[in-house]
Amino acid sequence: MAAVAGVTPDGGAPRAGEGPIKVLIVDDDALVRAGLAMILGGAPDVAVVGEAADGAEVAAAVRSSAPDVVLMDIRMPRVDGLAATEALRRRPESPEVIVLTTFHADEYVLRALRAGASGFLLKDTPPAEILRAVRRVAVGEPILSPSVTRRLIDHVSDTGADGRRRRALELLDRLSEREREVAVAVGRGRSNAEISAELFMSVATVKAHVSRVLTKLELNNRVQVALLAHDAGLTLP
């Protein structure tokens, strides 16, 4: 995970001696790229280090610019954002990915989240919210709440749901009882502080459990944990 020390999730410049958050913009629409570059380039703690017009260009762009965060369009002519995200997240120390979409309920968004994206933004998101999202994912915080994830899932066909449930339960069997409780709490949208209060453990212990859950399940972030818990049918009230 590409974390940037000194940058707070809600904004603010990094501490002295630390560089800005480096962002790569990937979109086949030159006007969209220009607009995003203008928004991000106006922030003192963010730097646009590269652009790409197709998913096929992402690997080379990441190698040359070493971004912390990639803003990834979903629908592109040659290699779409889903395939590019999957390839990128398989790399060690890969940058965080925020997928860009025009639609609230887009099957491709859900698939990108399963591939390891840290969240999604609508293309008409206000500039201040785009900056806030970039800052949040740069320090390892996903920008998609489980409630939004569930709304996405509700708009997607249930084809394969039984298979996903079996696989999810098999994966969750790798966890200890306490780790499983934490995973379910993550799936229900609880913050570390809320899990701490709910399960009577320190926040530091919660963070340690979340880290072990990610390692044991071979996942990249809390969004994927939430999706897995949902697939297993464990997030219902």
C-alpha atoms as an extended CHARMM CRD file, in Angstrom:
* protein
*
       237  EXT
         1         1  MET       CA              0.0000000000        0.0000000000        0.0000000000  PROA      1               0.0000000000
         2         2  ALA       CA              1.3500000000        3.4130000000       -0.8680000000  PROA      2               0.0000000000
         3         3  ALA       CA              1.0610000000        5.4560000000        2.2960000000  PROA      3               0.0000000000
         4         4  VAL       CA              2.1380000000        9.0770000000        2.6150000000  PROA      4               0.0000000000
         5         5  ALA       CA              3.2520000000       10.0410000000        6.0810000000  PROA      5               0.0000000000
         6         6  GLY       CA              2.1980000000       13.4230000000        7.3620000000  PROA      6               0.0000000000
         7         7  VAL       CA             -0.8830000000       13.8050000000        5.1950000000  PROA      7               0.0000000000
         8         8  THR       CA             -4.1130000000       13.7670000000        7.1250000000  PROA      8               0.0000000000
         9         9  PRO       CA             -7.2010000000       12.0820000000        5.6210000000  PROA      9               0.0000000000
        10        10  ASP       CA             -9.2130000000       15.2960000000        5.7060000000  PROA      10              0.0000000000
        11        11  GLY       CA             -6.5690000000       17.4270000000        4.0750000000  PROA      11              0.0000000000
        12        12  GLY       CA             -3.6790000000       19.6420000000        4.9940000000  PROA      12              0.0000000000
        13        13  ALA       CA             -0.1720000000       19.8580000000        3.6790000000  PROA      13              0.0000000000
        14        14  PRO       CA              2.3980000000       17.2170000000        4.5930000000  PROA      14              0.0000000000
        15        15  ARG       CA              4.9850000000       17.9300000000        7.2850000000  PROA      15              0.0000000000
        16        16  ALA       CA              8.1720000000       19.7000000000        6.2960000000  PROA      16              0.0000000000
        17        17  GLY       CA             10.6110000000       17.5390000000        4.3720000000  PROA      17              0.0000000000
        18        18  GLU       CA              7.9500000000       15.2450000000        2.9270000000  PROA      18              0.0000000000
        19        19  GLY       CA              6.7790000000       15.3920000000       -0.6490000000  PROA      19              0.0000000000
        20        20  PRO       CA              3.2560000000       15.8260000000       -1.9750000000  PROA      20              0.0000000000
        21        21  ILE       CA              0.8690000000       12.9950000000       -2.8070000000  PROA      21              0.0000000000
        22        22  LYS       CA              1.7340000000       11.8760000000       -6.3460000000  PROA      22              0.0000000000
        23        23  VAL       CA             -1.2720000000       11.1800000000       -8.5740000000  PROA      23              0.0000000000
        24        24  LEU       CA             -1.5490000000        9.4930000000      -11.9720000000  PROA      24              0.0000000000
        25        25  ILE       CA             -4.7120000000       10.2870000000      -13.9790000000  PROA      25              0.0000000000
        26        26  VAL       CA             -6.0120000000        7.5910000000      -16.3520000000  PROA      26              0.0000000000
        27        27  ASP       CA             -8.9400000000        8.5310000000      -18.6270000000  PROA      27              0.0000000000
        28        28  ASP       CA             -9.5210000000        8.3680000000      -22.3650000000  PROA      28              0.0000000000
        29        29  ASP       CA            -11.1920000000       11.7970000000      -22.3580000000  PROA      29              0.0000000000
        30        30  ALA       CA             -8.5860000000       14.5550000000      -22.6180000000  PROA      30              0.0000000000
        31        31  LEU       CA            -11.0160000000       17.1170000000      -21.1670000000  PROA      31              0.0000000000
        32        32  VAL       CA            -11.6050000000       14.9590000000      -18.0890000000  PROA      32              0.0000000000
        33        33  ARG       CA             -7.8520000000       14.5460000000      -17.6110000000  PROA      33              0.0000000000
        34        34  ALA       CA             -7.3420000000       18.2900000000      -17.9490000000  PROA      34              0.0000000000
        35        35  GLY       CA            -10.1140000000       19.0400000000      -15.4610000000  PROA      35              0.0000000000
        36        36  LEU       CA             -8.7790000000       16.6110000000      -12.8770000000  PROA      36              0.0000000000
        37        37  ALA       CA             -5.2370000000       17.8980000000      -13.3520000000  PROA      37              0.0000000000
        38        38  MET       CA             -6.4660000000       21.4530000000      -12.7620000000  PROA      38              0.0000000000
        39        39  ILE       CA             -8.3380000000       20.4490000000       -9.5940000000  PROA      39              0.0000000000
        40        40  LEU       CA             -5.4800000000       18.4330000000       -8.1440000000  PROA      40              0.0000000000
        41        41  GLY       CA             -2.7150000000       20.7530000000       -9.2970000000  PROA      41              0.0000000000
        42        42  GLY       CA             -4.1740000000       23.5950000000       -7.2490000000  PROA      42              0.0000000000
        43        43  ALA       CA             -3.5720000000       21.7920000000       -3.9540000000  PROA      43              0.0000000000
        44        44  PRO       CA             -0.2380000000       22.3560000000       -2.1720000000  PROA      44              0.0000000000
        45        45  ASP       CA              0.0020000000       18.7520000000       -0.9820000000  PROA      45              0.0000000000
        46        46  VAL       CA             -0.9010000000       17.0020000000       -4.2610000000  PROA      46              0.0000000000
        47        47  ALA       CA              1.1070000000       16.6910000000       -7.4910000000  PROA      47              0.0000000000
        48        48  VAL       CA             -0.0860000000       15.2250000000      -10.8050000000  PROA      48              0.0000000000
        49        49  VAL       CA              2.9290000000       13.2050000000      -11.9500000000  PROA      49              0.0000000000
        50        50  GLY       CA              1.4960000000       11.6690000000      -15.1080000000  PROA      50              0.0000000000
        51        51  GLU       CA             -1.4680000000       10.9740000000      -17.3570000000  PROA      51              0.0000000000
        52        52  ALA       CA             -2.5620000000        7.9950000000      -19.4540000000  PROA      52              0.0000000000
        53        53  ALA       CA             -5.3340000000        7.7040000000      -22.0440000000  PROA      53              0.0000000000
        54        54  ASP       CA             -5.9140000000        3.9440000000      -21.7860000000  PROA      54              0.0000000000
        55        55  GLY       CA             -5.4570000000        1.0620000000      -19.3660000000  PROA      55              0.0000000000
        56        56  ALA       CA             -2.8030000000       -0.3510000000      -21.6840000000  PROA      56              0.0000000000
        57        57  GLU       CA             -0.5780000000        2.6060000000      -20.7760000000  PROA      57              0.0000000000
        58        58  VAL       CA             -0.9110000000        2.2580000000      -17.0000000000  PROA      58              0.0000000000
        59        59  ALA       CA              1.9660000000       -0.1270000000      -16.2650000000  PROA      59              0.0000000000
        60        60  ALA       CA              4.5140000000        2.0460000000      -18.0820000000  PROA      60              0.0000000000
        61        61  ALA       CA              3.1100000000        5.2330000000      -16.5490000000  PROA      61              0.0000000000
        62        62  VAL       CA              3.3370000000        3.7790000000      -13.0390000000  PROA      62              0.0000000000
        63        63  ARG       CA              6.9240000000        2.6570000000      -13.6210000000  PROA      63              0.0000000000
        64        64  SER       CA              7.9610000000        6.1000000000      -14.8440000000  PROA      64              0.0000000000
        65        65  SER       CA              6.0520000000        8.2810000000      -12.3650000000  PROA      65              0.0000000000
        66        66  ALA       CA              5.7780000000        6.0970000000       -9.2030000000  PROA      66              0.0000000000
        67        67  PRO       CA              2.4010000000        7.5300000000       -8.1040000000  PROA      67              0.0000000000
        68        68  ASP       CA              0.8800000000        7.0940000000       -4.6600000000  PROA      68              0.0000000000
        69        69  VAL       CA             -2.6790000000        7.1840000000       -6.0500000000  PROA      69              0.0000000000
        70        70  VAL       CA             -4.1280000000        6.3530000000       -9.4830000000  PROA      70              0.0000000000
        71        71  LEU       CA             -7.4300000000        7.8760000000      -10.6100000000  PROA      71              0.0000000000
        72        72  MET       CA             -8.6740000000        5.1670000000      -12.9930000000  PROA      72              0.0000000000
        73        73  ASP       CA            -11.4670000000        5.5230000000      -15.5340000000  PROA      73              0.0000000000
        74        74  ILE       CA            -13.5800000000        2.3630000000      -15.9260000000  PROA      74              0.0000000000
        75        75  ARG       CA            -14.5170000000        2.3850000000      -19.5950000000  PROA      75              0.0000000000
        76        76  MET       CA            -11.6310000000        2.8280000000      -22.0280000000  PROA      76              0.0000000000
        77        77  PRO       CA            -11.2830000000        1.5800000000      -25.6200000000  PROA      77              0.0000000000
        78        78  ARG       CA             -8.4350000000       -0.9620000000      -25.4680000000  PROA      78              0.0000000000
        79        79  VAL       CA             -7.7880000000       -2.0360000000      -21.8700000000  PROA      79              0.0000000000
        80        80  ASP       CA            -10.5050000000       -1.0150000000      -19.4310000000  PROA      80              0.0000000000
        81        81  GLY       CA             -9.9690000000        0.2010000000      -15.8960000000  PROA      81              0.0000000000
        82        82  LEU       CA            -10.9620000000       -3.1380000000      -14.3910000000  PROA      82              0.0000000000
        83        83  ALA       CA             -8.2330000000       -5.0940000000      -16.1670000000  PROA      83              0.0000000000
        84        84  ALA       CA             -5.7150000000       -2.3300000000      -15.4780000000  PROA      84              0.0000000000
        85        85  THR       CA             -6.6410000000       -2.2850000000      -11.7720000000  PROA      85              0.0000000000
        86        86  GLU       CA             -6.3430000000       -6.0590000000      -11.4610000000  PROA      86              0.0000000000
        87        87  ALA       CA             -2.8970000000       -6.0120000000      -13.0850000000  PROA      87              0.0000000000
        88        88  LEU       CA             -1.7470000000       -3.0750000000      -11.0030000000  PROA      88              0.0000000000
        89        89  ARG       CA             -2.8930000000       -4.4760000000       -7.6590000000  PROA      89              0.0000000000
        90        90  ARG       CA             -1.0030000000       -7.7150000000       -8.3140000000  PROA      90              0.0000000000
        91        91  ARG       CA              2.2470000000       -5.7420000000       -8.2480000000  PROA      91              0.0000000000
        92        92  PRO       CA              4.1660000000       -5.4830000000       -4.9460000000  PROA      92              0.0000000000
        93        93  GLU       CA              3.9160000000       -2.0480000000       -3.3450000000  PROA      93              0.0000000000
        94        94  SER       CA              1.3160000000       -0.9900000000       -5.8840000000  PROA      94              0.0000000000
        95        95  PRO       CA             -0.2980000000        2.4610000000       -5.6780000000  PROA      95              0.0000000000
        96        96  GLU       CA             -3.8100000000        2.8900000000       -4.3630000000  PROA      96              0.0000000000
        97        97  VAL       CA             -6.5440000000        3.0260000000       -7.0200000000  PROA      97              0.0000000000
        98        98  ILE       CA             -9.6860000000        5.1500000000       -7.0960000000  PROA      98              0.0000000000
        99        99  VAL       CA            -12.0050000000        4.1880000000       -9.9320000000  PROA      99              0.0000000000
       100       100  LEU       CA            -13.9140000000        6.8790000000      -11.8290000000  PROA      100             0.0000000000
       101       101  THR       CA            -17.4200000000        6.2910000000      -13.1300000000  PROA      101             0.0000000000
       102       102  THR       CA            -20.4560000000        8.1040000000      -14.4760000000  PROA      102             0.0000000000
       103       103  PHE       CA            -22.9720000000        5.8230000000      -12.7610000000  PROA      103             0.0000000000
       104       104  HSD       CA            -23.8850000000        5.2270000000       -9.1090000000  PROA      104             0.0000000000
       105       105  ALA       CA            -24.6110000000        1.5390000000       -9.7140000000  PROA      105             0.0000000000
       106       106  ASP       CA            -22.1150000000        0.0930000000      -12.1380000000  PROA      106             0.0000000000
       107       107  GLU       CA            -21.2150000000       -3.5930000000      -12.1990000000  PROA      107             0.0000000000
       108       108  TYR       CA            -17.7110000000       -2.6830000000      -13.2720000000  PROA      108             0.0000000000
       109       109  VAL       CA            -17.2370000000       -0.5670000000      -10.1560000000  PROA      109             0.0000000000
       110       110  LEU       CA            -18.0530000000       -3.5390000000       -7.9440000000  PROA      110             0.0000000000
       111       111  ARG       CA            -15.6500000000       -5.7510000000       -9.8830000000  PROA      111             0.0000000000
       112       112  ALA       CA            -12.9240000000       -3.1170000000       -9.5610000000  PROA      112             0.0000000000
       113       113  LEU       CA            -13.4620000000       -3.0200000000       -5.8050000000  PROA      113             0.0000000000
       114       114  ARG       CA            -13.1290000000       -6.7880000000       -5.6580000000  PROA      114             0.0000000000
       115       115  ALA       CA             -9.8800000000       -6.3970000000       -7.6020000000  PROA      115             0.0000000000
       116       116  GLY       CA             -8.4660000000       -4.1320000000       -4.9040000000  PROA      116             0.0000000000
       117       117  ALA       CA             -9.4770000000       -0.5580000000       -5.6890000000  PROA      117             0.0000000000
       118       118  SER       CA             -9.8170000000        1.6120000000       -2.5910000000  PROA      118             0.0000000000
       119       119  GLY       CA            -13.0990000000        3.1480000000       -3.6680000000  PROA      119             0.0000000000
       120       120  PHE       CA            -14.8220000000        5.0460000000       -6.4370000000  PROA      120             0.0000000000
       121       121  LEU       CA            -15.7040000000        8.5920000000       -7.4010000000  PROA      121             0.0000000000
       122       122  LEU       CA            -18.4410000000        9.8330000000       -9.6700000000  PROA      122             0.0000000000
       123       123  LYS       CA            -17.0640000000       12.0800000000      -12.3890000000  PROA      123             0.0000000000
       124       124  ASP       CA            -19.2730000000       14.9480000000      -11.2090000000  PROA      124             0.0000000000
       125       125  THR       CA            -17.8740000000       14.7980000000       -7.6580000000  PROA      125             0.0000000000
       126       126  PRO       CA            -17.1360000000       18.3340000000       -6.3470000000  PROA      126             0.0000000000
       127       127  PRO       CA            -13.4450000000       19.3080000000       -6.4580000000  PROA      127             0.0000000000
       128       128  ALA       CA            -13.0840000000       19.4910000000       -2.6750000000  PROA      128             0.0000000000
       129       129  GLU       CA            -14.3850000000       15.9240000000       -2.3410000000  PROA      129             0.0000000000
       130       130  ILE       CA            -11.9920000000       14.6520000000       -5.0270000000  PROA      130             0.0000000000
       131       131  LEU       CA             -9.0730000000       16.1450000000       -3.0990000000  PROA      131             0.0000000000
       132       132  ARG       CA            -10.3590000000       14.6890000000        0.1580000000  PROA      132             0.0000000000
       133       133  ALA       CA            -10.6680000000       11.2480000000       -1.4420000000  PROA      133             0.0000000000
       134       134  VAL       CA             -7.1110000000       11.3660000000       -2.7770000000  PROA      134             0.0000000000
       135       135  ARG       CA             -5.7950000000       12.3750000000        0.6350000000  PROA      135             0.0000000000
       136       136  ARG       CA             -7.7100000000        9.6120000000        2.3710000000  PROA      136             0.0000000000
       137       137  VAL       CA             -6.5920000000        6.7570000000        0.1640000000  PROA      137             0.0000000000
       138       138  ALA       CA             -3.0150000000        8.0430000000        0.2600000000  PROA      138             0.0000000000
       139       139  VAL       CA             -2.9420000000        7.2240000000        3.9790000000  PROA      139             0.0000000000
       140       140  GLY       CA             -4.6440000000        3.8820000000        3.4900000000  PROA      140             0.0000000000
       141       141  GLU       CA             -8.2880000000        4.7420000000        4.1870000000  PROA      141             0.0000000000
       142       142  PRO       CA            -10.8600000000        3.4250000000        1.6830000000  PROA      142             0.0000000000
       143       143  ILE       CA            -13.4240000000        5.9570000000        0.4500000000  PROA      143             0.0000000000
       144       144  LEU       CA            -16.3290000000        3.5720000000       -0.0430000000  PROA      144             0.0000000000
       145       145  SER       CA            -18.5500000000        2.7500000000        2.8940000000  PROA      145             0.0000000000
       146       146  PRO       CA            -19.9860000000       -0.7630000000        3.1950000000  PROA      146             0.0000000000
       147       147  SER       CA            -23.4920000000        0.7240000000        2.9270000000  PROA      147             0.0000000000
       148       148  VAL       CA            -22.6360000000        2.0610000000       -0.5320000000  PROA      148             0.0000000000
       149       149  THR       CA            -21.0230000000       -1.2770000000       -1.3780000000  PROA      149             0.0000000000
       150       150  ARG       CA            -24.2610000000       -3.0470000000       -0.4730000000  PROA      150             0.0000000000
       151       151  ARG       CA            -26.2500000000       -0.6930000000       -2.7140000000  PROA      151             0.0000000000
       152       152  LEU       CA            -23.9170000000       -1.5550000000       -5.5700000000  PROA      152             0.0000000000
       153       153  ILE       CA            -24.2850000000       -5.2670000000       -4.8730000000  PROA      153             0.0000000000
       154       154  ASP       CA            -28.0730000000       -4.9090000000       -4.8570000000  PROA      154             0.0000000000
       155       155  HSD       CA            -27.9290000000       -3.5500000000       -8.4140000000  PROA      155             0.0000000000
       156       156  VAL       CA            -25.8450000000       -6.4260000000       -9.7090000000  PROA      156             0.0000000000
       157       157  SER       CA            -27.2400000000       -9.7820000000      -10.8190000000  PROA      157             0.0000000000
       158       158  ASP       CA            -27.1750000000      -12.5250000000       -8.2030000000  PROA      158             0.0000000000
       159       159  THR       CA            -25.6320000000      -14.9040000000      -10.7320000000  PROA      159             0.0000000000
       160       160  GLY       CA            -22.9060000000      -16.8710000000       -8.9690000000  PROA      160             0.0000000000
       161       161  ALA       CA            -24.0040000000      -15.7460000000       -5.4780000000  PROA      161             0.0000000000
       162       162  ASP       CA            -24.0020000000      -19.3090000000       -4.1150000000  PROA      162             0.0000000000
       163       163  GLY       CA            -20.4840000000      -19.9180000000       -5.3680000000  PROA      163             0.0000000000
       164       164  ARG       CA            -19.2610000000      -16.6210000000       -3.9100000000  PROA      164             0.0000000000
       165       165  ARG       CA            -20.8590000000      -17.4950000000       -0.5750000000  PROA      165             0.0000000000
       166       166  ARG       CA            -19.1280000000      -20.8860000000       -0.4230000000  PROA      166             0.0000000000
       167       167  ARG       CA            -15.7800000000      -19.3550000000       -1.3370000000  PROA      167             0.0000000000
       168       168  ALA       CA            -16.2200000000      -16.5310000000        1.1930000000  PROA      168             0.0000000000
       169       169  LEU       CA            -17.0400000000      -18.9530000000        4.0110000000  PROA      169             0.0000000000
       170       170  GLU       CA            -14.0430000000      -21.1010000000        3.1160000000  PROA      170             0.0000000000
       171       171  LEU       CA            -11.7550000000      -18.0630000000        3.2540000000  PROA      171             0.0000000000
       172       172  LEU       CA            -13.2070000000      -16.8510000000        6.5450000000  PROA      172             0.0000000000
       173       173  ASP       CA            -12.5000000000      -20.2770000000        8.0560000000  PROA      173             0.0000000000
       174       174  ARG       CA             -8.8260000000      -19.2710000000        7.9510000000  PROA      174             0.0000000000
       175       175  LEU       CA             -9.4960000000      -16.7350000000       10.6980000000  PROA      175             0.0000000000
       176       176  SER       CA             -9.5760000000      -17.1450000000       14.4290000000  PROA      176             0.0000000000
       177       177  GLU       CA            -12.8980000000      -16.4910000000       16.1540000000  PROA      177             0.0000000000
       178       178  ARG       CA            -11.7830000000      -13.0050000000       17.1950000000  PROA      178             0.0000000000
       179       179  GLU       CA            -10.4590000000      -12.1590000000       13.7340000000  PROA      179             0.0000000000
       180       180  ARG       CA            -13.7390000000      -13.3050000000       12.2280000000  PROA      180             0.0000000000
       181       181  GLU       CA            -15.6590000000      -11.0000000000       14.5960000000  PROA      181             0.0000000000
       182       182  VAL       CA            -13.4830000000       -8.0950000000       13.5010000000  PROA      182             0.0000000000
       183       183  ALA       CA            -13.9620000000       -8.9830000000        9.8100000000  PROA      183             0.0000000000
       184       184  VAL       CA            -17.7530000000       -9.0200000000       10.2400000000  PROA      184             0.0000000000
       185       185  ALA       CA            -17.6190000000       -5.6730000000       12.0500000000  PROA      185             0.0000000000
       186       186  VAL       CA            -15.5790000000       -4.2160000000        9.1780000000  PROA      186             0.0000000000
       187       187  GLY       CA            -18.2200000000       -5.5790000000        6.8090000000  PROA      187             0.0000000000
       188       188  ARG       CA            -20.8990000000       -3.7510000000        8.7790000000  PROA      188             0.0000000000
       189       189  GLY       CA            -19.0960000000       -0.4590000000        8.2840000000  PROA      189             0.0000000000
       190       190  ARG       CA            -17.6700000000       -0.0920000000       11.7720000000  PROA      190             0.0000000000
       191       191  SER       CA            -14.6260000000        2.1190000000       12.2930000000  PROA      191             0.0000000000
       192       192  ASN       CA            -11.6840000000        0.9110000000       14.3770000000  PROA      192             0.0000000000
       193       193  ALA       CA            -12.9410000000        2.9660000000       17.3200000000  PROA      193             0.0000000000
       194       194  GLU       CA            -16.4410000000        1.4770000000       17.0140000000  PROA      194             0.0000000000
       195       195  ILE       CA            -15.0540000000       -2.0610000000       16.7800000000  PROA      195             0.0000000000
       196       196  SER       CA            -12.9260000000       -1.3350000000       19.8420000000  PROA      196             0.0000000000
       197       197  ALA       CA            -15.9910000000       -0.3740000000       21.8780000000  PROA      197             0.0000000000
       198       198  GLU       CA            -18.1730000000       -3.1480000000       20.4650000000  PROA      198             0.0000000000
       199       199  LEU       CA            -15.6880000000       -5.9890000000       21.0230000000  PROA      199             0.0000000000
       200       200  PHE       CA            -14.0350000000       -4.6140000000       24.1900000000  PROA      200             0.0000000000
       201       201  MET       CA            -10.4830000000       -4.3450000000       22.8680000000  PROA      201             0.0000000000
       202       202  SER       CA             -8.0610000000       -1.4750000000       22.3330000000  PROA      202             0.0000000000
       203       203  VAL       CA             -7.8980000000        0.3500000000       19.0210000000  PROA      203             0.0000000000
       204       204  ALA       CA             -4.3170000000       -0.8820000000       18.6150000000  PROA      204             0.0000000000
       205       205  THR       CA             -5.5390000000       -4.4730000000       19.0160000000  PROA      205             0.0000000000
       206       206  VAL       CA             -8.2820000000       -3.8640000000       16.4440000000  PROA      206             0.0000000000
       207       207  LYS       CA             -5.6940000000       -2.5460000000       13.9770000000  PROA      207             0.0000000000
       208       208  ALA       CA             -3.5330000000       -5.6270000000       14.5970000000  PROA      208             0.0000000000
       209       209  HSD       CA             -6.5240000000       -7.9300000000       13.9720000000  PROA      209             0.0000000000
       210       210  VAL       CA             -7.4450000000       -6.0640000000       10.7620000000  PROA      210             0.0000000000
       211       211  SER       CA             -3.8560000000       -6.4050000000        9.5500000000  PROA      211             0.0000000000
       212       212  ARG       CA             -3.8850000000      -10.1580000000       10.2370000000  PROA      212             0.0000000000
       213       213  VAL       CA             -7.2640000000      -10.5350000000        8.5090000000  PROA      213             0.0000000000
       214       214  LEU       CA             -5.9060000000       -8.8370000000        5.3830000000  PROA      214             0.0000000000
       215       215  THR       CA             -2.8040000000      -11.0310000000        5.4330000000  PROA      215             0.0000000000
       216       216  LYS       CA             -4.6340000000      -14.3270000000        6.0210000000  PROA      216             0.0000000000
       217       217  LEU       CA             -7.2840000000      -13.6010000000        3.3990000000  PROA      217             0.0000000000
       218       218  GLU       CA             -4.7260000000      -12.1890000000        0.9430000000  PROA      218             0.0000000000
       219       219  LEU       CA             -6.7240000000       -8.9880000000        0.5230000000  PROA      219             0.0000000000
       220       220  ASN       CA             -5.5950000000       -5.4080000000       -0.0940000000  PROA      220             0.0000000000
       221       221  ASN       CA             -7.9790000000       -3.2980000000        1.9540000000  PROA      221             0.0000000000
       222       222  ARG       CA            -11.0650000000       -3.0800000000        4.1800000000  PROA      222             0.0000000000
       223       223  VAL       CA            -13.4190000000       -2.7280000000        1.1990000000  PROA      223             0.0000000000
       224       224  GLN       CA            -12.4970000000       -6.2430000000        0.0870000000  PROA      224             0.0000000000
       225       225  VAL       CA            -13.0470000000       -7.5320000000        3.6330000000  PROA      225             0.0000000000
       226       226  ALA       CA            -16.5060000000       -5.9250000000        3.6080000000  PROA      226             0.0000000000
       227       227  LEU       CA            -17.3490000000       -7.5170000000        0.2500000000  PROA      227             0.0000000000
       228       228  LEU       CA            -16.2000000000      -10.9180000000        1.4770000000  PROA      228             0.0000000000
       229       229  ALA       CA            -18.2740000000      -10.6480000000        4.6540000000  PROA      229             0.0000000000
       230       230  HSD       CA            -21.2730000000       -9.6430000000        2.5310000000  PROA      230             0.0000000000
       231       231  ASP       CA            -20.7450000000      -12.5800000000        0.1770000000  PROA      231             0.0000000000
       232       232  ALA       CA            -20.6800000000      -14.9020000000        3.1850000000  PROA      232             0.0000000000
       233       233  GLY       CA            -24.0230000000      -13.5070000000        4.3740000000  PROA      233             0.0000000000
       234       234  LEU       CA            -22.5820000000      -12.2900000000        7.6680000000  PROA      234             0.0000000000
       235       235  THR       CA            -23.3450000000       -8.5730000000        7.5040000000  PROA      235             0.0000000000
       236       236  LEU       CA            -27.0980000000       -8.7100000000        7.8650000000  PROA      236             0.0000000000
       237       237  PRO       CA            -28.4750000000       -7.1300000000       11.0890000000  PROA      237             0.0000000000
